[in-house]
Amino acid sequence: MPPRGIRLAGKVAIVTGSGRGIGRAHAIALAAEGAKVVVNDPGVERTGAGGSSAPADDTVAFIRENGGEAVANYNSVADYEEAGQIIRAALDAYGQLDILVNNAGIAREGLFHQITPEDFAAVVGTHLKGTFNTCHHAVPLLMEQRSGRIINTASSQWRNPEGRAAYGAAKGGIVSLTWNLAFELRYHNITVNAIAPMAQTRGFINYNHPQVLAEAGIPAKKAGDELAANRPGGEHVSPIVVWLATDAAAHVNGCVFRAGSGKYGFYAHPTEMRTVNKDWRTRGKWTIEEVSRILPSSLLFDGSIAPFIPAD
């Protein structure tokens, strides 16, 4: 663990999904700066199956062995009542909550026509609904104490899809939820931001999505093993999480950052690039003929295919 600092002394943090991978790196980094950490992880497989206390226990043991304070929690963020128990774990152990890092997630591979409703529900239920669940229990506490930091986990796939509809939809929802919470909570000294991490995780172990794309005739950007080989671990992501949790970042709110692999980036908020207008009060609604004639030469004059769709 890095040398102990004091940037988060006296603070209590929850990191969901912190038994392994990026979440573990976050928990260790927060503890290294003096935070008391609730290490939440039900110890499931990457698909969400199974369960074990070992991942959370291992992270807690590492933090304690290096002079930090931490307790383990094994509840699932996907269940609303269990998410409440995660928040209560911080109150029971340390009497307060200051920082919530929503990191927990699972993966179910497959193109849209291949996944089942159960796959979609599981992925969205863990990523998006899981983020809602923990926030919904934590926000009243943070509002009452008029301070807090929430850091959510998005993905580049919310804006640059690669054929993982459930995952992309969940991460896009997390971005929108982050923006809405940042807007609503800004007068309570609560900031809400998101990161889109780049790191080598177990998500790339036996990663077969490039093969799934190839079999469907869709070119993949990189093979899964190439992605894994080219990325360092989650410890390269965690510094921005620590910073966002500190008083030094109290002015940062509603932002989405790319983080990891030696790179930090800032995503612009989607904006209307151009508009065409018709006074509906005096000229009525747009006709189909007008839409067909005007939009291609105005709104779409420089292209009619979204930028994330490669030109064939």
Secondary structure, 3 states (H helix, E strand, C coil): CCCCCCCCCCCEEEEECCCCHHHHHHHHHHHHCCCEEEEECCCCCCCCCCCCCHHHHHHHHHHHHCCCEEEEECCCCCCHHHHHHHHHHHHHHHCCCCEEEECCCCCCCCCCCCCCHHHHHHHHHHHHHHHHHHHHHHHHHHHHHCCEEEEEECCHHHCCCCCCHHHHHHHHHHHHHHHHHHHHHHHHCEEEEEEEECCCCHHHCCCCHHHHHHHCCCCCCCCHHHHHHCCCCHHHCHHHHHHHHCHHHCCCCCCEEEEECCEEEECCCCCCCCCCCCCHHHHCCCCHHHHHHHHHHCCCCCCCCCCCCCCC
